[in-house]
Amino acid sequence: MTDWTIATLARAIATRKISPVEATQEHLTRIERLDGRIRAFITVDAEGALAAARALETELMAGRSRGPLHGVPLAHKDLCHMAGLPTSCGTRTREYFTSPIECTAVARLREAGAVTLGKLNMAELAMGPFGDNAHHGDVQNPRREGHCAGGSSSGSAAAVAAGFAIAALGSDTGGSIRLPAACCGVVGLKPTYGRVSRAGAMPLSWSLDHLGPLTRTVGDAATILGIVAGYDRRDATSSRRSVPYYEGMLETAIAGLHVGVPENYYFDGVTEEMAAAVRAAAHALEGLGVRVTPVRLPDPQPLVDVCNVISRSESAAVHVRIVRDRPHELQPAVRARLETGFHISAHDYLQALRLRGRLTREFVREVFDEVDALVLPVIPEPAPVLEAVKAGTTDEIVARMGRFSRLTRPFNGLGLPALALPCGLAADGRPLALQIVGRPFDEATVLRLGHAYEQATAWHLSPPRPSDRGESVLD
């Protein structure tokens, strides 16, 4: 099951080697057998998934195909509203979030033939980088029991890595697609701000939120992005730019592209194994004809500070009712972060929005006049031990969260496309990952670089496995 990709399963379904019903039932059986340990799902919709698969099988027998997702089983983060299913957003409240419309991204995937298996576990209110959840259980990393799956799209990454779903939707406000992708050894894409509609998904910070895919390969990420991207009148921030055919651009030669590897900040405090793996990935790209040079990036701290003001203000506004009426239901670190937003003035919030725009324009001009993309780490260390990151005072936990997501948050503030993908294994078998960041709306170049690197290496083929220091949850 962990060997299937969208591309390979779609071919098997199209050639009648496996039916949509068989593919769906196999995934549901695997979920039933193993998810009690991994806790990737909050809601499994077996009845709905099988009904959809039967309808898609009937269409196929009648000679109708909806495209590369026809009959492919997916699952989505439990902040996406779907008709008939509750949306807890990782809280204790079963139906915390409601919407008059279905999540646009989910609807587009369903219309393209995908089967929805259910709703995936996540950090409470999408506010945590480690994947712990006091209400639905901590998501276990399929590659290393007792270690973080990453967050807040923890269930999305774990489900893909464990073979529960071929791909999944996640959301990313400060790294929440890329962090779990890096921890679990899968691919995670945060598109450009506005590239994918967020209508029908719970907001955390409407100025910083992004929806995007978690997949097993870069090619699969391109497939999903091509379906969910594009203007949506129900999301005023969605872009009217045309959507390229990303899949068709993957094989375009990357020779001659110019990639920068940061000299400052982004390798500070990163473990030796992680830093070496990312630099080796840059060297591999160089071997494919890419020009790789060191670059000095603008200090990201002012941008991070500005985005903290924005995200705290907006998240407090979104979740004011639960904080004021039912604060006892929230995990202490989540409550503390939300309450900070109540003390930020309107003046400071508006000034932060203005400064963010200026810093973004300056960054794009200074950096992307010189290079086509950046290559850097996603996380400072491989997936840490769950109990260790949950230990200590609330202040200590919040500070730890900030350190773990420090390499991803700047690119939410900048709104740039950023791709996380595997680039090695630590000595104990935990995944190592790199991040490729590109110009606004240039997902095509980011995906081309990631795909070329993936084709030249085999890290994306490494299944969860035991090691001398611990075992995969799936063993």
C-alpha positions in Angstrom: 0.0 0.0 0.0 2.8 2.4 0.7 4.1 1.8 -2.9 1.0 3.2 -4.6 1.1 6.8 -6.0 -1.6 8.7 -7.8 0.1 7.9 -11.0 0.5 4.2 -10.5 -2.9 3.6 -9.0 -4.6 5.7 -11.7 -3.0 3.5 -14.3 -4.0 0.4 -12.5 -7.6 1.6 -12.3 -7.8 2.8 -15.9 -6.5 -0.6 -17.1 -8.9 -2.5 -14.8 -6.1 -4.2 -12.8 -7.9 -2.9 -9.7 -11.3 -1.3 -9.3 -12.1 1.9 -7.3 -14.1 -0.3 -4.9 -11.2 -2.7 -4.4 -8.7 0.2 -3.9 -11.0 1.9 -1.4 -11.7 -1.3 0.5 -8.0 -2.1 0.8 -7.3 1.3 2.3 -10.2 1.1 4.7 -9.0 -2.4 5.8 -5.5 -1.0 6.4 -6.9 1.9 8.4 -9.0 -0.4 10.5 -6.0 -2.6 11.2 -3.4 0.0 12.0 -4.8 3.4 12.8 -5.5 2.5 16.4 -1.8 2.9 16.9 -1.1 5.8 14.5 -4.3 7.9 15.2 -4.2 9.6 11.8 -8.0 9.8 11.5 -10.6 11.6 13.5 -13.5 10.4 11.3 -13.4 7.5 8.9 -16.3 7.6 6.5 -16.3 4.0 5.3 -19.9 3.9 4.1 -19.6 7.2 2.2 -16.2 6.2 0.6 -17.5 2.8 -0.6 -20.7 4.4 -2.0 -18.6 6.9 -3.9 -16.2 4.2 -5.1 -19.2 2.1 -6.4 -20.5 5.1 -8.3 -17.1 5.8 -9.8 -16.7 2.1 -10.8 -20.1 2.3 -12.6 -18.9 5.4 -14.5 -15.7 3.6 -15.5 -17.6 0.6 -16.8 -19.7 2.9 -18.9 -16.5 4.3 -20.4 -16.4 7.6 -18.5 -13.3 8.7 -16.7 -12.9 11.9 -14.7 -9.1 11.9 -15.0 -6.1 11.0 -13.0 -7.9 10.9 -9.7 -10.8 8.6 -10.8 -11.2 6.1 -7.9 -8.1 7.3 -6.0 -8.7 7.3 -2.2 -7.7 10.5 -0.4 -8.4 12.0 3.0 -8.3 15.5 4.3 -7.4 17.6 7.4 -10.3 18.0 9.8 -10.7 21.7 9.2 -12.1 21.2 5.7 -15.9 21.3 5.7 -17.5 18.4 4.0 -21.2 17.8 3.7 -22.4 15.1 6.1 -19.2 14.9 8.2 -18.4 16.8 11.4 -15.5 19.2 11.5 -13.8 19.3 14.9 -10.6 21.2 13.9 -8.9 19.0 16.4 -11.0 20.3 19.4 -13.1 18.4 21.8 -16.2 19.8 20.1 -17.4 17.4 17.4 -18.8 20.1 15.1 -16.6 23.0 16.0 -16.6 24.5 12.5 -19.5 24.8 10.2 -19.8 26.4 6.8 -22.6 27.1 4.3 -20.3 25.7 1.6 -18.1 22.7 1.1 -14.4 23.2 1.1 -13.7 24.3 -2.5 -10.4 22.3 -2.7 -12.2 19.1 -1.5 -15.0 19.6 -3.9 -12.7 20.0 -6.8 -10.9 16.8 -5.9 -14.2 14.9 -5.6 -15.4 16.3 -8.9 -12.1 15.0 -10.4 -12.9 11.5 -9.2 -11.3 11.2 -5.8 -12.8 9.1 -3.1 -12.8 10.7 0.3 -12.0 8.2 3.1 -12.5 10.7 6.0 -11.2 13.5 8.2 -7.7 13.6 9.5 -6.3 14.3 12.9 -4.5 17.6 13.5 -3.1 19.9 16.2 -5.9 21.6 18.1 -7.1 24.6 16.0 -4.1 24.0 13.8 -1.9 25.6 16.5 1.1 23.3 17.0 4.0 21.9 15.1 4.4 18.5 16.8 1.2 16.6 16.1 0.1 16.1 19.8 -3.6 16.3 20.5 -5.2 15.9 24.0 -8.7 15.2 22.6 -8.1 12.8 19.7 -4.7 11.3 20.7 -1.2 12.2 19.6 -0.5 11.2 16.0 2.3 8.7 15.9 5.1 9.0 13.3 4.7 5.9 11.1 8.5 5.8 10.6 9.3 6.0 14.3 7.0 5.1 17.2 7.0 7.7 20.0 8.3 10.4 17.7 6.5 13.5 16.4 4.5 13.3 13.1 4.8 17.1 12.8 2.0 19.5 12.8 -0.5 20.9 12.5 -1.4 18.7 9.5 -0.1 15.7 11.4 -2.8 13.2 10.4 -2.4 14.2 6.7 1.3 13.3 6.6 0.9 10.2 8.8 -1.9 8.9 6.6 0.1 9.3 3.4 3.3 7.8 5.0 1.3 4.8 6.5 -0.5 3.9 3.3 -3.9 5.0 4.6 -4.5 7.4 1.8 -2.7 8.1 -1.5 -2.7 11.8 -0.8 -4.2 14.3 1.6 -5.0 18.0 2.0 -3.4 20.0 4.7 -3.2 23.6 5.7 -0.1 25.8 6.4 -0.1 29.0 8.4 3.5 28.7 9.8 4.8 25.5 8.3 1.9 23.1 9.0 2.2 21.2 5.7 5.9 21.2 5.4 6.8 20.3 9.0 4.8 17.0 9.1 5.9 16.2 5.6 9.5 16.5 6.7 8.9 14.5 9.9 7.1 11.6 8.1 9.3 11.5 5.0 6.6 12.5 2.5 6.2 15.5 0.1 4.4 18.6 1.2 3.6 21.7 -0.9 2.6 25.1 0.4 1.5 27.0 -2.7 1.7 30.7 -3.2 -0.8 32.7 -1.1 -4.0 32.9 -3.1 -3.1 30.1 -5.5 -5.6 27.7 -3.8 -9.0 28.8 -2.5 -9.5 28.4 1.3 -13.3 28.8 1.1 -15.0 26.2 3.3 -11.9 25.6 5.5 -11.5 26.9 9.0 -9.3 30.0 9.1 -6.6 30.4 11.6 -5.0 33.5 10.2 -6.6 34.6 7.0 -3.6 36.7 6.0 -1.2 33.7 6.3 -3.3 30.5 5.7 -2.6 28.3 2.7 -4.1 24.9 1.6 -2.0 22.4 -0.2 -1.3 18.7 -0.8 0.7 16.1 1.1 1.7 13.2 -1.3 4.3 10.5 -1.8 5.9 12.1 -4.8 6.5 15.5 -6.3 4.6 14.4 -9.4 1.5 13.6 -7.3 1.8 17.0 -5.6 1.7 18.6 -9.1 -1.4 16.6 -10.0 -3.3 17.7 -6.9 -2.2 21.3 -7.3 -3.4 21.4 -10.9 -6.8 20.3 -9.7 -7.3 22.5 -6.6 -5.6 25.7 -7.9 -7.5 28.6 -9.5 -9.8 31.4 -8.8 -12.8 30.9 -6.6 -15.4 33.7 -6.2 -16.1 32.5 -2.7 -12.5 33.4 -1.6 -11.7 37.0 -2.3 -8.0 36.4 -1.8 -7.8 33.7 -4.5 -5.8 34.6 -7.6 -7.3 35.0 -11.1 -4.0 34.0 -12.6 -4.3 31.1 -15.0 -3.2 27.7 -13.7 -0.3 26.0 -15.6 -0.3 22.4 -16.5 2.1 21.5 -13.8 2.4 17.8 -14.6 3.4 18.6 -18.2 6.1 20.9 -17.0 7.8 18.4 -14.6 10.2 17.0 -17.2 11.3 20.4 -18.5 15.1 20.5 -18.1 16.4 22.3 -15.0 19.9 22.8 -16.4 20.7 26.5 -16.3 18.5 27.3 -13.4 20.2 29.3 -10.5 19.6 28.0 -7.0 20.7 29.8 -3.8 21.7 28.1 -0.6 21.5 30.6 2.4 24.6 31.5 4.2 22.8 33.0 7.2 20.0 32.0 9.6 18.6 29.0 7.8 21.4 26.6 8.9 21.8 28.1 12.4 20.9 25.5 15.1 20.4 22.8 12.5 21.8 19.3 13.3 24.9 18.2 11.4 23.0 15.3 9.7 20.2 17.6 8.5 22.6 20.3 7.3 24.8 17.8 5.5 21.8 16.1 3.8 20.4 19.5 2.5 23.8 20.6 1.2 24.2 17.2 -0.5 20.8 17.7 -2.1 22.0 21.1 -3.5 25.1 19.3 -4.8 22.9 16.7 -6.5 21.1 19.5 -8.3 24.4 21.0 -9.3 25.2 17.6 -10.9 22.0 18.0 -12.9 23.2 21.3 -14.4 21.8 23.7 -11.9 24.0 26.6 -10.9 24.2 26.5 -7.1 25.7 29.5 -5.2 25.6 30.7 -1.6 23.3 33.7 -0.9 22.8 36.0 2.0 19.1 36.6 2.7 17.5 39.5 4.4 17.2 39.0 8.2 13.9 37.1 8.6 13.3 38.1 12.2 11.5 41.4 11.5 9.1 39.5 9.2 8.6 36.7 11.8 7.8 39.3 14.5 5.3 41.1 12.1 3.7 37.8 11.3 3.4 36.9 14.9 1.4 40.1 15.5 -0.8 39.3 12.5 -1.4 35.6 13.3 -2.1 36.2 17.0 -4.6 39.0 16.2 -6.4 37.1 13.6 -6.5 33.7 15.4 -7.9 35.4 18.6 -10.6 37.1 16.5 -11.5 33.7 14.8 -11.6 31.7 18.0 -12.7 34.3 20.6 -15.8 32.4 21.6 -14.1 29.2 22.7 -11.4 31.2 24.5 -13.9 33.2 26.4 -16.7 30.7 26.9 -14.9 27.4 27.2 -11.2 28.0 27.9 -10.9 24.9 30.0 -11.4 22.8 26.8 -8.2 24.1 25.2 -4.7 22.7 25.7 -2.7 25.1 27.7 -0.2 26.1 25.0 -3.1 26.7 22.5 -5.0 28.8 25.0 -1.9 30.8 25.8 -1.1 31.6 22.2 -4.7 32.7 21.5 -5.0 34.9 24.6 -1.9 36.8 23.4 -4.0 38.1 20.5 -6.4 39.9 22.8 -3.7 42.3 23.9 -2.6 43.5 20.4 -4.0 46.9 19.4 -5.7 47.6 16.1 -2.9 50.1 15.4 -0.2 47.5 15.8 -2.1 45.0 13.7 -2.6 47.4 10.8 1.0 48.5 11.0 2.1 44.9 10.9 0.1 44.3 7.7 1.7 47.3 6.1 5.2 46.3 7.1 4.7 42.8 5.9 3.9 44.1 2.4 7.0 46.2 2.3 9.3 43.4 3.6 7.8 41.0 1.1 8.4 43.3 -1.9 12.0 43.9 -0.7 12.7 40.2 -0.3 11.4 39.2 -3.7 13.3 42.0 -5.4 16.6 41.4 -3.6 16.6 37.6 -3.7 14.8 36.5 -6.9 16.6 39.1 -9.1 19.6 36.9 -8.4 18.3 33.3 -8.1 15.4 31.2 -9.4 14.9 29.3 -6.2 16.3 28.6 -2.7 17.3 25.3 -1.1 17.3 25.1 2.7 16.2 22.9 5.6 12.6 22.4 6.7 13.1 21.4 10.3 16.2 21.9 12.5 16.3 18.3 13.6 14.6 15.0 12.6 11.3 14.2 14.2 11.8 14.6 18.0 10.4 12.4 20.7 6.8 13.3 21.5 7.0 13.2 25.2 10.1 15.4 25.2 8.4 18.2 23.2 5.3 18.1 25.5 7.3 18.3 28.7 7.8 21.5 30.8 5.9 24.6 31.4 3.5 26.2 28.9 6.1 29.0 28.2 8.7 26.3 27.5 6.4 24.4 25.2 5.5 27.6 23.2 9.1 28.5 22.9 9.9 25.0 21.7 7.2 25.3 19.1 8.7 28.5 17.8 12.2 27.0 17.5 10.9 24.0 15.6 9.0 26.1 13.0 11.5 28.9 12.6 12.7 27.7 9.1 9.2 27.6 7.6 7.3 30.6 9.1 9.1 33.3 7.1 7.7 31.9 3.8 4.2 32.1 5.1 4.7 35.8 5.7 6.2 36.2 2.3 3.5 34.1 0.7 6.0 32.2 -1.5 5.6 28.6 -2.8 7.6 26.2 -0.7 8.1 22.4 -1.2 9.3 20.0 1.4 10.6 16.6 0.3 12.8 13.8 1.7 16.6 14.1 1.2 18.0 11.4 3.4 17.7 9.3 6.6 19.4 10.0 9.9 21.6 7.3 11.4 18.6 6.0 13.4 16.3 6.0 10.3 14.3 9.2 10.9 13.7 11.2 7.7 15.7 14.2 6.7 14.2 16.8 4.4 14.9 19.9 2.3 12.8 22.9 1.4 12.7 24.4 -2.1 11.3 28.0 -2.2 10.4 29.9 -5.4 9.1 33.2 -6.7 5.4 34.1 -6.3 3.2 31.8 -8.4 6.2 30.0 -9.8 5.2 26.6 -8.4 6.3 25.1 -11.7 10.0 25.8 -11.1 9.8 24.6 -7.5 8.1 21.4 -8.7 10.5 20.9 -11.6 13.5 21.1 -9.2 11.9 18.8 -6.7 11.0 16.3 -9.3 14.4 16.3 -10.9 16.0 15.7 -7.5 13.6 13.0 -6.7 14.3 11.2 -9.9 18.0 11.4 -9.3 17.7 9.9 -5.8 15.7 7.2 -4.0 14.8 8.8 -0.7 11.1 9.1 -1.5 11.1 5.3 -2.0 12.3 4.6 1.6 9.4 2.9 3.4 8.8 3.0 7.1 11.2 0.5 8.6 12.7 -0.7 11.9 16.2 0.3 13.1 18.6 -0.3 15.9 17.0 2.5 18.0 13.3 1.9 17.6 10.7 0.5 15.2 8.3 1.9 12.7 4.7 1.8 14.0 3.9 -0.4 11.0 6.3 -3.2 11.9 
